[in-house]
Amino acid sequence: MTEKEESNDSMEVGAVRSLQETPTWALATVCFFFIAVSIVLERLINLLSTRLQKNRKTSLLEAVEKLKSVLMVLGFMSLMLNVTQGEVSKICIPIKYANRMLPCRKTIKSHDDDVSDNSFFHQCSSKGKTSLISQEGLTQLSFFFCVLACMHILCNLAILLLGMAKMRRWESWEKETQTVEYLAANDPNRFRITRDTTFARRHLSSWTETSIQLWIKCFFRQFFNSVAKVDYLTLRHGFIFAHVPSNNAFNFQNYIQRSLHEDFKTVVGISPLMWLTVVIFMLLDVYGWRVYFYMSFVPLIIVLVIGTKLEMIVAKMAVTIKENNSVIRGTPLVEPNDTHFWFSNPRILISILHYTLFLNTFEMAFFLWVTWQFGINSCYHDNRGIIITRLVLAVTVQFLSSYITLPLYAIVTQMGSSYKRAILEEQLANVLRQWQGIVRDRRKKEQTPETDNNDNNNNGDIDSGESPVQSEVTYDFRFSGRQPPILQEIPIQEQTER
């Protein structure tokens, strides 16, 4: 190798190359990796959607579709930043405005060695101005949207999995309602003093004499046994008595689980108000203001207030029973009513919780993005005590909202004046489809060659009456009395749709 070639090689070490100067094998390797990862992720999402559709999990399927639309918006925003970064970098602003409201102390580095932004820098500097935002800044911002998308997925999965894990305990309580011991203990002909019932002893004490004492008691109760067995059984009895009085075998736990899936569709979305909040916090992230530190307390306060309110609703139901009746028959009867909730609207709680969870997701995504892009020793992390506090608060809010507040919301909001009729109608339709398929398969097995010939002779006829399968299902309904066990969970009556 000649001295000239060696000098050329040394000059190329560390040099920035464009695609026309990049080896084809390197370009193909990188393209293959990203294409393969994208295809695998797409197949996994489609597989999940197919599995949910096969199991007739309509609410979760709609939640996945909404999550896909959110990811599409985030991906489109990142794409626009990458495509338009050259044009945006050409926008020049006066230097005096560029030095205002900085997130860190003024430490502007020299652009002499910045190859990518050099032309745009000199284009603005020749006018005595500076670029509105550099190409490097736009690239970093596109990375933030990627981090926000990933954190949004992880937080929503944590919400669903932790909530389902908490509600798994309720299955054994639901099965207990069909035992002889439960029916004997809750005999409607049995008279009891209200204060002596388990439900009243749990909620009525010297701490319930004033409203302030009741709020304090409910605040601490959400951390210890937020949904007790007696609460579940009492609320179940009140729901069935108000909405499905003819079906004591109604599976309340199954209904709550479907209701939670329905509410999950709301939680996975990102509304324009939430995007506006992101813009406002980025605007106010000025050095010395510590906006993100104070913001980290907001989700925690909101989650604790909502949890206390939900516990207050159950406690006030117990107080109402005591005030109205000194002696009761059977199980204590709570009365579902929208007046228990703020503004007589149970849905307002899930809206507030949704906004709170997004704030917490944004807080964790911002922390990870800053650490990834600028390092743990950046100016954003100049105070380690504040950073640790923010991180602990974010994790605490995620756990409280997923494992305590959301399951508590799922059961207490059933104490509204109406119920989600669409869930029951969907369940009824799925059961009828399964039952009709079973009848159709049985008829095919019992079919004889003679019936095949008769069917062939009548191929051109159009029967306006009921099909044989439909007639048999109708016969099973009206005369045989044979109902599948799952059908016993579904009432057929007119109610107001929530």
ROTORPA-601766 format. One record per residue: x, y, z of N, C-alpha, C in turn. Coordinates in steps of 0.05 Angstrom, whole numbers. Layout:
BEGIN
X_Y_Z_X_Y_Z_X_Y_Z
...
//
This chain:
BEGIN
17_-24_0_0_0_0_18_25_0
13_44_-18_29_68_-21_22_87_1
40_108_4_35_128_24_10_144_18
5_148_-8_-19_163_-16_-44_149_-8
-45_122_-12_-69_107_-4_-72_107_26
-50_105_41_-52_105_70_-62_132_80
-53_153_68_-63_180_76_-93_183_70
-102_171_47_-131_173_40_-147_157_60
-137_133_68_-152_117_88_-153_130_114
-132_144_123_-132_157_148_-151_181_148
-155_194_125_-173_216_123_-202_206_124
-207_181_115_-235_171_115_-243_160_142
-224_157_161_-231_146_187_-248_167_202
-273_159_210_-291_176_224_-305_196_207
-301_195_180_-316_214_162_-345_205_159
-362_225_155_-390_220_151_-395_213_122
-407_191_117_-412_182_89_-442_183_83
-448_190_58_-475_189_48_-481_161_38
-505_155_29_-512_129_19_-496_121_-6
-489_142_-23_-474_135_-47_-445_128_-41
-436_132_-16_-409_125_-8_-409_102_12
-433_90_17_-436_68_36_-436_41_21
-422_21_31_-422_-5_18_-450_-17_15
-455_-31_-6_-481_-42_-11_-488_-63_9
-467_-78_18_-473_-99_38_-482_-88_64
-471_-64_72_-480_-51_97_-508_-41_94
-514_-29_71_-541_-18_66_-562_-41_66
-555_-63_52_-574_-85_51_-578_-98_78
-557_-100_94_-560_-112_121_-578_-96_139
-575_-69_139_-591_-52_155_-621_-53_146
-625_-52_120_-652_-54_109_-666_-80_116
-651_-102_113_-662_-128_120_-670_-130_149
-654_-119_167_-660_-120_195_-686_-105_202
-688_-80_193_-711_-65_199_-737_-75_186
-734_-85_162_-758_-97_148_-767_-122_162
-748_-139_171_-755_-164_185_-769_-158_211
-758_-139_226_-770_-132_252_-798_-120_248
-802_-103_228_-828_-92_223_-848_-113_215
-840_-132_198_-858_-154_190_-866_-171_213
-847_-177_230_-852_-194_254_-872_-180_272
-868_-154_277_-887_-139_294_-915_-138_282
-916_-134_256_-942_-134_242_-956_-161_244
-941_-182_241_-953_-209_243_-963_-215_271
-948_-206_291_-956_-210_319_-982_-195_325
-984_-170_315_-1009_-155_320_-1032_-168_305
-1028_-177_281_-1050_-190_266_-1058_-217_279
-1038_-231_290_-1043_-256_304_-1060_-251_329
-1053_-229_344_-1068_-222_367_-1097_-214_360
-1100_-199_338_-1127_-192_330_-1144_-216_321
-1131_-235_307_-1145_-259_299_-1153_-276_323
-1136_-277_343_-1142_-293_367_-1165_-280_382
-1165_-254_385_-1187_-240_399_-1213_-243_383
-1212_-242_357_-1236_-245_341_-1247_-273_343
-1229_-293_343_-1237_-321_346_-1251_-326_373
-1240_-314_394_-1252_-317_420_-1274_-297_426
-1281_-282_406_-1304_-262_408_-1299_-242_430
-1274_-233_432_-1267_-211_451_-1269_-184_436
-1294_-176_430_-1299_-153_413_-1287_-127_425
-1290_-123_451_-1280_-99_463_-1250_-97_462
-1236_-119_468_-1207_-119_466_-1198_-116_438
-1213_-128_419_-1205_-125_390_-1207_-95_382
-1228_-82_391_-1231_-53_385_-1209_-37_398
-1201_-45_422_-1179_-32_436_-1153_-35_420
-1148_-59_409_-1124_-63_393_-1124_-45_368
-1148_-43_355_-1150_-26_332_-1145_3_339
-1155_12_361_-1150_40_369_-1121_44_376
-1108_24_388_-1080_26_394_-1064_27_368
-1072_12_348_-1058_14_322_-1061_41_309
-1084_54_312_-1088_81_301_-1070_101_316
-1067_98_342_-1050_116_357_-1021_112_348
-1012_88_345_-985_83_335_-981_94_307
-1002_93_291_-1000_104_264_-996_134_264
-1010_147_282_-1007_176_285_-979_183_294
-969_169_314_-942_174_324_-921_169_303
-925_147_288_-906_141_266_-907_162_244
-931_172_238_-934_193_218_-920_219_227
-923_226_252_-910_250_263_-879_247_261
-869_223_268_-840_219_266_-831_220_237
-847_210_219_-840_210_190_-839_239_180
-859_255_187_-859_283_178_-835_298_189
-827_293_213_-803_307_224_-778_300_208
-775_274_200_-752_266_185_-752_277_157
-776_279_145_-778_288_117_-774_319_115
-785_333_134_-785_362_133_-763_375_149
-744_360_160_-724_372_178_-706_391_163
-700_386_137_-684_405_122_-697_432_119
-723_432_112_-737_457_108_-741_472_134
-747_457_155_-751_470_181_-726_483_191
-703_470_186_-677_480_195_-670_506_181
-682_511_158_-676_536_143_-691_560_155
-710_556_172_-724_578_185_-706_592_205
-702_617_202_-684_633_219_-699_651_237
-689_654_262_-702_672_281_-680_689_294
-686_712_305_-666_729_319_-654_714_342
-628_719_347_-614_705_369_-625_712_396
-635_737_400_-646_744_426_-670_728_434
-686_719_414_-709_702_420_-700_673_424
-678_665_410_-669_637_413_-656_632_440
-648_653_454_-636_650_480_-656_653_503
-681_653_497_-702_655_518_-715_628_523
-723_624_548_-737_599_556_-722_574_548
-697_572_555_-681_549_549_-686_527_571
-686_502_564_-690_480_584_-665_476_601
-642_485_592_-617_483_607_-604_511_607
-582_513_623_-567_537_623_-555_543_595
-551_568_589_-541_575_563_-513_564_558
-512_543_543_-486_530_536_-487_523_507
-487_544_490_-489_540_461_-461_532_451
-460_509_438_-434_499_428_-430_510_400
-405_509_392_-397_519_365_-407_500_344
-415_512_321_-425_495_299_-404_492_277
-379_499_282_-359_498_261_-354_469_252
-356_450_271_-350_422_264_-375_406_259
-398_419_259_-424_405_254_-429_404_224
-423_381_212_-425_379_183_-454_380_174
-472_366_187_-499_364_178_-514_391_178
-509_408_198_-523_433_201_-506_457_192
-482_452_180_-464_474_175_-475_493_155
-487_483_133_-497_501_112_-520_518_122
-539_505_138_-561_520_148_-552_540_170
-532_533_185_-522_551_205_-510_576_192
-494_572_172_-482_596_158_-503_612_143
-524_598_134_-545_613_120_-559_632_139
-564_623_164_-577_640_183_-557_660_196
-532_651_201_-512_668_214_-505_692_196
-507_688_170_-501_710_152_-521_733_154
-544_726_164_-565_746_169_-565_756_198
-546_746_214_-546_753_242_-567_739_258
-576_716_249_-597_701_263_-587_672_267
-605_655_278_-599_627_282_-623_611_274
-618_584_271_-640_567_261_-661_563_283
-686_561_274_-708_556_293_-704_531_309
-697_509_295_-690_484_308_-673_469_288
-651_458_298_-632_444_281_-642_417_272
-628_406_252_-635_379_243_-630_359_265
-610_363_281_-605_345_304_-627_346_324
-638_370_329_-660_373_348_-685_359_337
-690_361_311_-714_348_300_-711_318_301
-687_308_296_-682_279_298_-687_269_327
-677_284_346_-682_277_374_-711_278_381
-726_297_370_-755_299_375_-770_275_363
-761_266_340_-773_242_328_-768_217_345
-745_216_358_-739_194_376_-758_195_401
-765_219_409_-783_222_432_-810_209_425
-821_214_401_-846_202_394_-845_171_393
-822_161_385_-818_132_385_-818_121_414
-805_135_432_-804_127_460_-832_129_472
-847_150_465_-874_153_476_-892_131_466
-889_123_441_-906_101_430_-900_75_445
-875_68_449_-868_44_463_-877_44_492
-874_67_505_-883_69_533_-913_68_535
-927_79_516_-956_78_515_-966_49_514
-953_33_497_-960_4_495_-955_-11_521
-931_-7_533_-924_-21_557_-942_-13_581
-948_12_584_-965_21_606_-993_10_603
-1004_9_579_-1031_-2_575_-1031_-32_580
-1010_-46_572_-1009_-75_579_-1008_-79_609
-993_-62_622_-991_-65_652_-1018_-59_664
-1033_-40_654_-1060_-34_665_-1078_-58_662
-1078_-70_638_-1097_-93_633_-1089_-117_649
-1063_-124_649_-1054_-148_663_-1056_-146_693
-1049_-124_705_-1051_-121_734_-1080_-120_742
-1097_-107_726_-1125_-106_733_-1138_-133_732
-1131_-149_711_-1142_-176_709_-1132_-194_732
-1107_-190_740_-1096_-206_762_-1110_-200_788
-1117_-175_792_-1132_-167_817_-1160_-179_816
-1173_-179_793_-1200_-189_791_-1202_-219_790
-1180_-233_788_-1180_-262_787_-1190_-274_814
-1185_-259_836_-1194_-268_862_-1225_-269_863
-1238_-253_847_-1267_-251_848_-1281_-275_837
-1267_-291_821_-1279_-315_810_-1288_-334_831
-1272_-339_851_-1280_-357_873_-1304_-346_889
-1305_-319_892_-1328_-307_905_-1353_-311_889
-1351_-309_863_-1374_-313_846_-1384_-342_847
-1366_-361_847_-1374_-389_849_-1387_-395_876
-1378_-381_897_-1389_-386_923_-1419_-378_925
-1428_-359_908_-1456_-351_909_-1475_-373_900
-1465_-394_888_-1482_-416_879_-1482_-439_899
-1468_-436_921_-1467_-458_940_-1490_-457_960
-1496_-480_972_-1518_-482_991_-1512_-465_1016
-1487_-464_1024_-1480_-448_1048_-1485_-419_1044
-1479_-408_1020_-1485_-380_1015_-1515_-374_1014
-1530_-392_1001_-1559_-388_1000_-1571_-389_1027
-1561_-407_1044_-1572_-409_1071_-1565_-384_1088
-1541_-374_1085_-1532_-351_1101_-1546_-326_1092
-1556_-325_1067_-1570_-301_1057_-1599_-307_1051
-1611_-323_1067_-1639_-330_1064_-1656_-305_1066
-1673_-299_1046_-1689_-274_1047_-1710_-274_1069
-1715_-297_1081_-1734_-298_1103_-1721_-294_1130
-1695_-290_1130_-1680_-287_1154_-1677_-257_1162
-1685_-250_1185_-1684_-222_1195_-1658_-218_1210
-1645_-195_1205_-1620_-188_1219_-1620_-158_1225
-1606_-152_1247_-1602_-123_1253_-1581_-112_1234
-1586_-89_1223_-1569_-78_1202_-1540_-75_1212
-1536_-65_1236_-1509_-60_1246_-1494_-86_1250
-1508_-108_1253_-1494_-134_1258_-1486_-148_1233
-1494_-138_1210_-1485_-151_1185_-1455_-145_1180
-1443_-163_1164_-1414_-160_1158_-1409_-135_1143
-1427_-128_1124_-1424_-104_1108_-1425_-79_1125
-1443_-78_1144_-1445_-55_1161_-1422_-53_1181
-1413_-76_1191_-1390_-75_1210_-1365_-65_1196
-1362_-71_1170_-1338_-62_1156_-1338_-32_1152
-1362_-20_1147_-1363_8_1139_-1373_27_1161
-1387_16_1180_-1399_33_1201_-1383_31_1227
-1373_53_1236_-1357_54_1261_-1357_83_1271
-1342_88_1291_-1341_115_1302_-1328_135_1282
-1314_124_1261_-1301_140_1241_-1321_149_1219
-1346_141_1221_-1365_149_1201_-1385_169_1211
-1380_181_1234_-1399_200_1245_-1398_227_1230
-1376_235_1220_-1374_260_1204_-1363_254_1177
-1368_272_1158_-1359_268_1131_-1329_268_1129
-1315_285_1144_-1286_287_1143_-1274_260_1153
-1285_249_1175_-1274_224_1185_-1279_202_1165
-1301_202_1151_-1307_182_1131_-1288_184_1107
-1281_208_1099_-1262_212_1077_-1234_201_1085
-1226_207_1110_-1200_198_1119_-1199_167_1120
-1221_155_1130_-1221_126_1132_-1221_113_1104
-1235_125_1085_-1236_114_1058_-1210_119_1043
-1196_140_1050_-1170_145_1038_-1150_123_1044
-1149_115_1069_-1130_93_1076_-1140_66_1069
-1166_63_1066_-1177_36_1060_-1170_27_1032
-1166_45_1014_-1160_37_986_-1133_23_985
-1115_27_1004_-1089_13_1004_-1091_-14_1017
-1111_-20_1033_-1112_-45_1047_-1140_-58_1041
-1140_-79_1025_-1165_-93_1019_-1186_-75_1008
-1179_-62_986_-1197_-42_974_-1224_-54_966
-1224_-79_956_-1249_-93_949_-1251_-118_966
-1266_-117_987_-1269_-140_1005_-1290_-159_994
-1290_-183_1004_-1309_-203_995_-1337_-194_1001
-1342_-183_1024_-1369_-174_1032_-1378_-151_1014
-1360_-134_1005_-1367_-112_987_-1376_-124_960
-1360_-143_950_-1367_-155_924_-1394_-168_925
-1400_-184_946_-1425_-198_948_-1449_-179_951
-1445_-158_966_-1466_-138_971_-1472_-123_945
-1452_-113_932_-1456_-99_907_-1467_-117_885
-1459_-142_885_-1471_-161_866_-1501_-164_871
-1508_-167_896_-1537_-170_903_-1553_-145_895
-1542_-121_899_-1556_-97_892_-1558_-94_862
-1538_-102_846_-1539_-100_817_-1560_-119_806
-1559_-144_815_-1578_-164_805_-1607_-156_812
-1611_-146_837_-1638_-138_845_-1649_-115_828
-1631_-97_820_-1640_-73_805_-1643_-79_775
-1626_-96_763_-1626_-99_734_-1634_-127_724
-1628_-148_739_-1635_-175_730_-1647_-190_753
-1670_-181_764_-1682_-194_787_-1691_-223_783
-1695_-230_757_-1705_-257_752_-1683_-278_748
-1658_-269_751_-1636_-287_746_-1615_-285_768
-1619_-301_789_-1601_-301_812_-1574_-314_806
-1573_-329_784_-1549_-343_776_-1532_-326_757
-1538_-300_755_-1523_-282_737_-1494_-281_746
-1476_-284_726_-1447_-283_732_-1438_-254_732
-1437_-243_756_-1430_-215_759_-1400_-210_753
-1383_-229_761_-1354_-226_756_-1348_-226_726
-1362_-242_711_-1359_-243_682_-1368_-217_669
-1389_-206_679_-1399_-180_669_-1379_-158_675
-1368_-157_699_-1349_-136_706_-1324_-139_688
-1316_-163_683_-1292_-167_666_-1297_-156_638
-1321_-161_627_-1327_-151_600_-1330_-120_601
-1340_-110_623_-1343_-81_626_-1315_-68_627
-1296_-81_641_-1269_-71_642_-1257_-71_614
-1261_-91_598_-1252_-92_571_-1264_-69_554
-1289_-63_560_-1302_-41_546_-1289_-14_553
-1283_-10_578_-1270_14_587_-1241_16_578
-1229_-7_573_-1201_-7_564_-1198_6_536
-1220_5_520_-1219_19_495_-1215_49_498
-1226_60_519_-1223_89_524_-1194_95_533
-1183_78_550_-1157_83_562_-1134_83_541
-1136_67_520_-1114_64_501_-1113_87_482
-1133_104_480_-1133_126_461_-1118_150_471
-1111_168_453_-1098_194_459_-1114_215_446
-1127_232_462_-1145_253_452_-1129_278_445
-1141_296_429_-1128_322_423_-1120_338_448
-1137_336_469_-1130_350_494_-1104_340_506
-1099_314_503_-1075_303_514_-1050_312_498
-1053_313_471_-1032_324_455_-1026_353_461
-1048_368_467_-1044_396_475_-1029_398_501
-1034_380_519_-1020_379_544_-990_374_540
-983_356_521_-955_351_515_-941_377_506
-955_392_488_-943_416_478_-939_437_500
-959_439_518_-957_458_540_-934_452_558
-931_427_565_-909_419_583_-882_423_570
-880_418_544_-855_424_530_-849_453_529
-870_470_527_-866_499_528_-856_509_555
-866_497_576_-860_506_603_-836_493_615
-822_476_600_-799_462_610_-775_481_609
-775_501_625_-754_522_626_-736_516_650
-710_521_646_-691_516_668_-698_532_693
-699_518_715_-705_532_740_-735_531_748
-753_525_729_-781_525_736_-789_498_748
-775_477_741_-781_449_752_-810_441_748
-819_446_723_-847_439_717_-852_409_719
-834_393_709_-838_364_709_-838_353_738
-823_365_755_-823_356_783_-850_360_796
-862_384_792_-888_389_803_-910_373_789
-906_369_763_-926_353_748_-927_324_757
-905_314_767_-905_286_776_-923_280_800
-930_301_815_-948_297_837_-978_298_829
-984_309_806_-1011_312_797_-1024_285_792
-1012_266_777_-1025_240_773_-1030_225_799
-1010_227_818_-1014_213_843_-1037_224_859
-1040_251_860_-1062_263_875_-1089_255_862
-1090_256_836_-1116_249_823_-1124_220_827
-1104_202_825_-1110_173_829_-1119_168_858
-1107_181_877_-1115_177_905_-1142_189_911
-1149_212_898_-1175_224_902_-1197_206_890
-1191_195_866_-1211_177_853_-1215_152_870
-1194_140_880_-1196_117_896_-1212_122_922
-1207_145_934_-1222_153_958_-1251_157_952
-1257_169_929_-1285_174_922_-1299_147_917
-1287_128_905_-1300_102_900_-1305_88_926
-1286_89_945_-1291_77_972_-1313_93_986
-1315_119_982_-1336_134_995_-1363_126_985
-1365_119_960_-1391_111_949_-1401_86_963
-1383_66_967_-1391_42_980_-1398_47_1009
-1382_64_1023_-1387_70_1051_-1413_85_1055
-1420_103_1037_-1445_118_1039_-1469_100_1034
-1466_80_1018_-1487_60_1014_-1493_46_1040
-1472_39_1055_-1476_26_1080_-1489_44_1100
-1482_70_1100_-1494_89_1118_-1524_93_1111
-1530_93_1085_-1558_96_1077_-1575_73_1086
-1564_48_1084_-1579_25_1093_-1585_27_1123
-1566_35_1138_-1570_37_1167_-1590_59_1174
-1590_81_1159_-1609_103_1165_-1637_96_1157
-1640_80_1136_-1667_73_1126_-1679_49_1140
-1662_30_1148_-1673_5_1160_-1655_-3_1184
-1667_-7_1207_-1652_-17_1229_-1652_-48_1229
-1671_-60_1215_-1673_-89_1212_-1676_-95_1182
-1661_-115_1172_-1663_-122_1144_-1669_-151_1141
-1678_-159_1117_-1683_-187_1110_-1663_-196_1090
-1649_-218_1096_-1630_-229_1077_-1605_-212_1075
-1595_-209_1050_-1571_-193_1045_-1577_-163_1045
-1559_-147_1056_-1564_-118_1055_-1567_-109_1026
-1587_-93_1021_-1593_-85_994_-1584_-56_989
-1565_-53_971_-1556_-26_963_-1572_-18_938
-1576_8_934_-1592_18_911_-1574_32_891
-1569_20_868_-1553_33_847_-1567_59_838
-1551_80_836_-1561_106_828_-1538_124_819
-1543_139_798_-1522_156_787_-1515_179_806
-1532_185_825_-1527_208_843_-1503_202_861
-1494_177_863_-1471_170_879_-1445_183_868
-1446_189_842_-1421_197_828_-1421_228_823
-1397_238_817_-1394_266_811_-1411_274_787
-1426_295_789_-1443_305_767_-1463_284_757
-1469_265_775_-1488_243_768_-1480_228_742
-1453_225_738_-1443_213_714_-1420_194_721
-1425_168_722_-1404_149_728_-1381_149_708
-1386_157_683_-1366_156_662_-1345_177_666
-1351_198_681_-1331_219_685_-1306_209_699
-1309_189_715_-1286_178_730_-1266_165_711
-1275_150_691_-1257_137_672_-1244_158_654
-1257_180_649_-1245_201_633_-1222_215_648
-1227_220_673_-1206_232_690_-1182_213_693
-1189_188_698_-1168_168_701_-1152_164_675
-1165_165_653_-1152_163_627_-1132_186_623
-1140_210_629_-1122_233_626_-1098_231_646
-1104_221_670_-1083_218_690_-1062_197_681
-1071_175_670_-1053_154_662_-1036_163_639
-1047_180_621_-1031_190_599_-1009_209_610
-1016_226_629_-996_244_641_-973_227_653
-980_205_666_-959_189_678_-942_175_657
-955_166_635_-940_154_613_-921_174_600
-931_199_597_-914_220_585_-890_226_604
-895_225_630_-873_230_649_-851_209_647
-859_184_645_-839_162_643_-825_162_616
-841_168_595_-829_169_568_-808_192_566
-814_215_578_-796_237_577_-770_231_592
-773_218_615_-749_211_630_-731_192_614
-743_171_602_-727_152_586_-714_165_562
-729_183_549_-719_196_525_-695_214_532
-697_230_553_-675_247_561_-651_231_569
-655_209_583_-632_192_591_-619_179_567
-635_171_547_-625_158_523_-609_178_506
-621_202_502_-609_221_483_-586_237_495
-589_245_520_-569_263_532_-553_251_555
-560_227_564_-545_214_585_-556_221_613
-547_205_632_-557_209_660_-545_234_673
-523_244_662_-510_267_673_-516_293_658
-538_293_643_-545_317_628_-557_338_646
-561_362_635_-572_383_651_-601_378_661
-615_360_647_-642_352_655_-641_337_682
-618_324_687_-616_308_712_-595_321_731
-595_347_732_-576_360_750_-581_356_779
-606_350_786_-613_344_814_-622_315_816
-605_298_826_-611_269_828_-635_263_846
-637_279_868_-660_274_886_-687_278_873
-689_299_856_-714_304_842_-719_282_822
-698_273_808_-702_252_788_-712_226_801
-700_218_823_-708_194_837_-737_197_847
-744_220_857_-772_225_866_-792_222_843
-785_234_821_-803_232_797_-807_203_788
-785_189_788_-786_161_778_-802_144_797
-799_147_823_-814_132_843_-844_139_842
-850_164_839_-878_172_837_-891_161_812
-877_160_790_-889_150_765_-895_120_767
-876_105_779_-880_76_782_-903_71_802
-904_87_823_-925_84_843_-953_89_831
-955_110_815_-981_116_803_-989_94_784
-970_83_769_-976_61_750_-987_37_765
-975_30_787_-984_7_802_-1011_12_816
-1014_35_829_-1039_41_843_-1062_42_823
-1059_55_801_-1081_58_782_-1088_31_769
-1068_14_764_-1073_-12_750_-1084_-33_769
-1073_-35_793_-1079_-58_811_-1101_-51_832
-1105_-25_837_-1124_-17_858_-1147_-1_847
-1140_22_834_-1161_41_827_-1179_30_804
-1167_19_783_-1182_10_760_-1201_-13_767
-1192_-34_781_-1211_-55_789_-1233_-45_808
-1225_-26_826_-1245_-14_844_-1266_2_828
-1256_16_807_-1275_30_790_-1293_11_775
-1282_-12_766_-1297_-31_750_-1322_-41_765
-1319_-45_791_-1342_-56_806_-1360_-35_817
-1349_-12_826_-1365_9_839_-1382_23_818
-1372_27_794_-1388_40_773_-1412_24_764
-1413_-1_772_-1438_-17_766_-1461_-8_783
-1455_9_803_-1476_19_820_-1490_44_809
-1487_48_783_-1502_70_769_-1530_61_763
-1546_80_753_-1574_75_747_-1578_56_724
-1559_53_706_-1562_36_683_-1539_17_681
-1540_-1_662_-1518_-20_658_-1513_-22_628
-1490_-34_621_-1482_-35_593_-1496_-58_579
-1518_-51_568_-1535_-70_554_-1521_-83_530
-1504_-67_517_-1490_-77_493_-1473_-102_500
-1461_-102_523_-1445_-125_531_-1461_-150_533
-1485_-148_546_-1502_-171_549_-1514_-180_522
-1520_-161_505_-1531_-168_478_-1509_-182_462
-1484_-173_464_-1462_-186_450_-1458_-214_460
-1459_-218_487_-1456_-244_498_-1478_-263_490
-1503_-252_489_-1526_-268_480_-1523_-277_451
-1514_-258_434_-1510_-265_406_-1489_-286_402
-1467_-284_417_-1445_-304_415_-1455_-332_424
-1471_-333_445_-1481_-358_455_-1500_-371_434
-1517_-354_423_-1536_-365_403_-1521_-376_378
-1499_-362_370_-1484_-372_348_-1471_-399_354
-1460_-401_378_-1448_-427_386_-1469_-449_387
-1492_-443_399_-1513_-463_401_-1524_-471_374
-1527_-452_356_-1537_-458_329_-1516_-475_315
-1490_-470_318_-1470_-486_306_-1470_-515_316
-1475_-518_342_-1477_-545_353_-1500_-560_341
-1523_-547_339_-1547_-560_327_-1542_-567_298
-1529_-549_283_-1524_-554_255_-1506_-578_251
-1485_-579_268_-1467_-602_266_-1481_-628_273
-1499_-627_293_-1513_-652_300_-1532_-661_278
-1544_-642_265_-1563_-650_243_-1548_-661_219
-1523_-651_215_-1508_-661_193_-1500_-690_198
-1493_-697_223_-1486_-724_230_-1509_-743_228
-1533_-733_234_-1557_-750_233_-1570_-751_206
-1560_-736_187_-1572_-734_161_-1570_-760_146
-1591_-769_132_-1592_-795_117_-1591_-789_88
-1584_-810_71_-1584_-805_42_-1611_-796_31
-1633_-805_44_-1659_-797_34_-1663_-766_37
-1654_-756_59_-1657_-727_62_-1639_-712_43
-1616_-725_36_-1599_-712_16_-1613_-710_-11
-1627_-732_-19_-1642_-732_-44_-1664_-711_-43
-1678_-710_-21_-1699_-690_-19_-1689_-662_-21
-1666_-657_-9_-1654_-631_-11_-1646_-624_-40
-1636_-644_-54_-1629_-639_-82_-1653_-633_-99
-1676_-646_-93_-1700_-641_-109_-1712_-613_-103
-1705_-602_-80_-1717_-576_-73_-1697_-554_-75
-1676_-558_-92_-1655_-537_-94_-1666_-511_-105
-1686_-512_-123_-1696_-488_-135_-1718_-475_-119
-1727_-487_-97_-1748_-475_-81_-1736_-455_-61
-1752_-435_-55_-1744_-415_-35_-1764_-417_-12
-1755_-424_11_-1772_-426_34_-1771_-400_50
-1794_-388_53_-1796_-363_67_-1800_-366_97
-1803_-391_106_-1807_-396_134_-1781_-400_149
-1782_-412_172_-1758_-415_188_-1742_-439_178
-1716_-437_181_-1699_-459_173_-1701_-481_194
-1694_-506_187_-1695_-528_206_-1679_-522_231
-1655_-511_227_-1638_-505_250_-1651_-484_268
-1662_-463_255_-1676_-442_271_-1700_-454_285
-1715_-472_272_-1738_-483_285_-1730_-500_309
-1708_-515_306_-1699_-532_328_-1690_-516_351
-1675_-494_346_-1666_-477_367_-1690_-464_381
-1710_-456_365_-1734_-445_377_-1748_-465_394
-1749_-490_384_-1762_-511_400_-1747_-516_426
-1720_-516_425_-1704_-519_449_-1710_-497_469
-1714_-473_459_-1719_-450_477_-1746_-453_490
-1767_-461_474_-1794_-458_484_-1804_-483_499
-1795_-507_490_-1808_-531_500_-1789_-549_516
-1765_-553_506_-1748_-573_519_-1736_-563_545
-1734_-537_548_-1722_-526_573_-1692_-531_575
-1679_-540_553_-1650_-546_554_-1635_-520_546
-1623_-508_566_-1607_-484_561_-1578_-489_570
-1560_-480_553_-1532_-483_561_-1527_-466_586
-1508_-474_603_-1503_-460_628_-1496_-431_624
-1482_-424_602_-1474_-396_599_-1498_-378_593
-1519_-390_581_-1543_-375_574_-1558_-366_599
-1554_-380_621_-1567_-373_646_-1556_-347_657
-1533_-338_647_-1521_-313_657_-1533_-289_644
-1549_-292_622_-1558_-270_606_-1587_-264_610
-1595_-241_619_-1623_-234_621_-1633_-223_594
-1658_-227_588_-1670_-216_564_-1692_-198_573
-1685_-172_577_-1705_-153_585_-1696_-126_576
-1714_-107_576_-1708_-80_567_-1696_-64_589
-1672_-52_584_-1659_-34_602_-1647_-11_586
-1641_10_601_-1629_32_588_-1600_27_583
-1590_33_559_-1562_27_553_-1544_49_564
-1523_40_577_-1505_59_589_-1489_74_567
//
